Each structure stands twice: as C-alpha cells, then as structure tokens.
Amino acid sequence: MAIAENIAHLRFAIQAAKGTPSTVSAYGVYLAGGTPPGVSRTDETYEETSGLRMRNDKYVSEVHAAGTFEAYVMPLSIGALLYAALGAKAVTGATDPYTHTFTVATSRPWLTFWKSIGALLFERSADCKVNTLTISGESGKPLRVTAEVLGLNPVFKTAAEATATIEVTNRMLHYHGTGALMLEGAAVADIRAFQLVIANNGEIIPGDSLTGIDVSEGELTAQLTITKLFLATSMRNRLFYGVASPADNLAAVSSILELSGTPSVSFKFLRATAPERSLEIQLHRVALAPYDITPGTGNSPLTEGITLDCLQPAAGTTPITAKVLNAQATYAAT
C-alpha cells in the first residue's frame, strides 16, 4: 500500500557538547515544507587520461548531515531554534511564563536531529548547527520558521525517536503582532509581510575522515525585508536626500541612513495571555538599503519593499535580541 506524503515529523535536542549526541529528543515539529536534516553525500568522478569519451569510475567524496526544513512558529521550538542560531540564552521567572532572552554569542550549541518520513525512513544527525534561520510572516497566515542545518554525523535508525511531544498548540499568526510591529519606535500597521534572515555562513570543515571534523561559525549577517503600503515618501526621501521633506533641486547625499530608536526595529507577536505565549525580536542597529517604488498596471495599491541590514552596535552590545515567553523553564542540553 502506498504511503501518504503527509506522514513526517522532526524531533531535535540540544547537545551537551560536540561528539556527544543527545540520547532523547526535547522538541518536536511537523513539517510545513522543506526537507528535515539527514544524510547527504557528494559523489565525484575519477578523471584519468584513458582516451575514452566517458569516465571510468566514481567515488564517494564526503558525507555529512544537511537539510532545510520549515515549520510553524510555536513557543517551545522557536526558542530552541533561536538559541541555536544566535548562541546565548538567559532565563528569568520562577513560574510559567518563563522569559527566555536569546542574544548573539561567538559560538553556538550543537544539536541532534531525528527525522521520520512515511514511517519508513529514520535517521539521526548529530553534531549539527543551525546555519541559517528565517522567520517570516504574511497577512492572514501563520508565522513560519525555516532552518538550514549542517552537521557531521548522520546515522541510520531502525525506528523513530518518540520522546518529545510534537508541538501543535499556540501557533503564531501574523495578526498576533497587531500594534507591535515597530519601526523607529512607531507602530506600522500596514506591514503586510516580512522576512528576517539570520545567517551564520558556516560550512563543513573537512579532515582525514569521510565526514567533516567541524562546522565553522562564519560571519553573522541578518537582514529584514518588509512589504508595506506606500503611503508616504518620507523614508525614501531620508534615504536618498537626507531629510524627510527635501527642498526643490536638493542633490542626493552620500550618507547611509540608519534608523533611530532603541531598538531600531521591534516585532512582537502575542499568541496568548495568562500565561503569556509570545515572541519578540529586536534589531538594535539597522541600515536602510536603497530601493525604489515599482508601479503596476492593475488596481492593487502601491507597496514598497524595504530592506534593512543589521549592523554591529558598539562593542559588547548584541545586534539582535529575541525574547520568548513560554512554559519551559530552561533550554538545557539533553
């Protein structure tokens, strides 16, 4: 009998250290898209002067764990993924809701992932890091998180890991951010879509084995893109001419436009109260990238696509702060 394509889940846990796979999972999600982390292999071809028009043989160059999966944003799992992408965590509160604050660190935790597809395919990928984390939202739709994972040690499993309960409650939607999508301290109600990409730009480091010996941290970059109604020219005027209301014939300026405010950008999505379930992301220093307005031939309202590049604030200050309120006391290794 054929297996339905919608039978799949992913479980994961934070490792105590590299080389020490977690024994049980702590978080579980169903997939909203993408491919869960599992074995990935590179095959190469021997190149020889055989005089033939086709190559003789192939060989396995390397094996690693990789995958890019998409899930809905929910209070427990999003905290673990933000910790994995940023690297530092702190918790306050003695009872539910606990406040978890995630900030940028020089290194990030190792994770173990278990995938199960169609009740037929089971794999465990240990010594993994979240290379890129994308959080996105759109009017009328749930928030989504996409995680690109790189790892060192994938293995076959004969059965699914089943310890963690699959998280299916308190999915966050775009409209849970009503009144709390802030640019320069002011709410922007007409933000109809956004995408925040946190990229660690890591790669598998090869050594003297089939699998790699490490995953590099890489340069951290973060970029926020926003789609909103085109209701005023002040921001674009500030970007190109240095002032919100330029004088006639004012020439373009050479300066970068950094948004003001502490933080410059803040998004908060409040899913539930008493006890609170929420996600807040703060960007403390951002620069506006050049953009233009593109009219169309239809009757839809004009929109503007704004791109904000996150920059490092003063030394010792985190560029990104993420806060999650949920029922979990700690994001400890298992």
N, C-alpha and C positions, 0 to 999 in steps of 0.2 A: 504494500500500500504506500502511496506517495506521502511524503512528509510536508505539512503546511509550512510555507515560508515564514510565518509569523511566530515560530517557536524558537526563541533565542533569549538568552539573558547573559548578563555580565556581572561578576562579583569581583571585589578587589579589597585590598587591605594595605595598610602602611607597614613597611618592614622595620624591624629594629635596627638593621644595618645591612650594608651591601654583602651579598653572599649568604644571607640568612633569610630564605623565603618565609613568608608568613605561613603558618600552618592552617589557619582558618580565615575565612573572609569576614569583613566587618561591614561592607556596604554592597548593595545590590541594586541594579537598574535593569529595566527593559530597554531595548534599543529603540530609538526614534529614527535611526538611519546609520549609515556607515558600517564599518567592519570592526569587530572587537579585536583587541590585541591577541596575536597568536604567532605561530612560527612563520618566518619569512626567509626566503633563500635566494641567493644570487648564483646563477649558473653562468659560466664563461666557456669560451671555446679555445682549444689549443690552436695556436697559429704556427704552422710549420711550412717549410718550403717543399711540400710534397709534389708540386707540379700538377696537382689535381684542382679542379674548379670548385670542389666542395671541401669543407673542413672534415678532418678525420674523427675527432672526438671532442667531448665536452667534459667539464669537471665542475664540482661544486666549489665556488669561491669562498662563500661565507654564509653563516646562518645567524639570524638574530630574531628578536621579538619586535613586532610592529603592528600597528593598527590605528585607525582613526574612527572613533565611534561617536554617535550623537545620542543624547538623552534629554529628557525634560529636566528643567531646573527644579530641584526639590531640596528642602532644608538640610538633610543629613549629608547626602552625597556631594552637594555643591561645596560644602565646607571642606571635605577631604580633597576635592579636586583643586580648589583654590590654594590650599596648603601645599599640594603637590606642585602647583605651577609657580607659586611665589616663594615659599621656603621657610617662613617664620610664622609662628602661631602663639597666641596668648588667649587665656580664657578668664572671664570674670563671672561672678554669680555663684551662689551656693545651691540654688534650686532652679527648676525649669521656669522661665527660659534662661539658658546659658548664653552669654555673649562671647562669640569667638571672633578674634581680630587677626587677620592674616596680612602680613606685610612682606616686603622683598628682603631676601637674605642672599648671601653669596653662594649657598648651596641648598639643594632641595632634597626631600626624602625619597627613598627608594620604595617602590610598591610592587606588590604581587597581584596579578590579574588571573582570573579563571573565566574561560568562556565556554558556553554551552550552546550549540546550534542544532536544532532539529532533534534533540535527544539522541544524537548520533555522534557528534563531534565534540570532544572535550580536550582542552589544552590548558596548561598553566604556564604563565610567563612571569618569571621572577627577575629581580634586579632591573626594574623598569622605572623610567621617569616620564613625567608629562612634559612633552616638548613644546606643544602649543595648546593653549586653552582659549576657546572662543565662546563668548556668551552673547546671544543675540535675541532680539525681540521685535515684534511687529504688531501693529494694531489688530486686536481681535484674536490674537494667537498666543499660545504658551511661550514662555521663555525657553530657549534651548541652549544646551552646552555641548560643545564639540571638543573632544580631547584627542590630540595626536600623541601616541605613546611610542617610545623607543625603549627596548630592553635587551638583555644579554642572554637569558637562559630560558628558552621555551622547551617544554616537555609535554609528552603525550600523557593523557589521563584516561583511565578506563571508566570513570563516572564523573558526574557533575559535582562540584563543590556546592554545598547546600546550607552552609551555616548562617550566612547573613540573610535576613528577610529582605525580599525585593521591595524597594521603596515605591509606594504607589499613592501616597497621600500628600496633600499640600503642594501640588504642582503650582508653580507661579505663572501668572499671565501678565501680558504687557500692561493691562489696565490696573494691575496691582501697584503700579508706580504713579498713579494719578496724583498730581500735585507735588511730586517729589523727584521729578526729572529736572535737575538744576544745572544751568549754565551761568557762571559768574554770580552764584547766589540767588538767581531768579528762576522761578519755575517756568518751564517751556511746555505748555500743554499740547502744542501741535507736533511734538516729536512722534512720528508715525512708525519709525523703525530705527534700530540702532544695532551696531555690532562692535563689540570690544574684543580685540585680538591681543592676547598676551603670548609672545613668542620668546622662547629661551634659546632658539637657534643652536641646539645641541646636535651632536652626531655620534654615531657609534665609533669608538676608538679601537682599531684592530691591534692584535698582538700575535702571539705564536700559537693560537688555537683557532679552531673553526669558528667559534663565537668570539665576539669582541671582549675586551678587557675592561672597558669603562664606557660611560656615556658622558660626553663633555657638557659643561654648563652653558657655554656660549654667551653671546651678548643678549641681554634682555631688551626687547623692544615691546612697546604697547601702542596700539593705535585704535582710536574710537571713530567710527563713522556714524553719522546721524542723517536721517532723511526727515525734513520738516517742511512745513508750508513756507513759501516765500512771501512774507508779509511786510518786510522792511528791508532797506538797503544798508542799515547802519553797520552791521557786522562786516559785510563785504567792503564798505567804504573804509572802515578802520583798517582792514587787512591791506588794502592797496594804497590808500591815501593818508592813513594815519589818524583820521578824525571821522566821527560818525556823520557829520554834515559838511562835506568839503565845499570850499569856495569855488566859484567858476574858474575853470582852467588850472586848477591845482594839479601839479605833477605827482606821479606815483612816487612813493617813498621806498627806501631800501631796507627798512627795519622789519623784523619779524613781529607778528602780532601774537603775544602771549595773553591768554585770558586771565583776568583778575580773579580774586576771590580765594578764600581758604576754606575748603578746596576750590579749585577752578571748576571742576565738574563733580557732580554727585548724583547718583541714581539710587533710589531706594524703592524696593518692591516689598510691600507689606501684604503677606498672604493671609495671616490670621493674627488675632489678638487674644490675650488671656487664655493660654500663654502665647506670646508673640512668636510668629514664624516670619522671618524677614531676611532680605539680602540687601546690603548697601555697598556700593562701590564708589570710592573717592579717588579722583586723579588730582594730584596736588600741583602739578605744573604741566601745562599743555600749550602747544603752539598750533595755530590755525594754518592749515595748508592752503595754497592758492586754489580757487575754484571759480566756476562761472555758472550762470543760470542758463539752462537749456530749454527753450520753449518747444512745444509740440504743436501738432495740427488738430488735436482733439479738444474736448471741452473740459478736461480734467484741470484742477487748479495747479498753478505753478508750484514746484517744490525746489528746494535747494539741498544739495548733498554736501555736508560739512565733514571734513576730515581733521581730526585733532591728533597730533603726535605727542606722546607723553615724553617729557624730558626729566632728567635727574635734578631735583631741587638741591639745596645746599647739602654739603657732605654730611652724612649721618642721618639724613631725612629720607624716609621711604617715598618713592614716587607714587605708589599705589597702596591704598588701604581697602581691604574688603572686610565687612562685618556680617556675620551670620548669627541669627538668634534661632535656637532650636532646643530640642530636649536632650541633646547629647552633652555629657559632662566633659568629655575630653576626646581629642583626636590622637590617641595613643597608638603605638605600634602593637600589632597582634602577631 
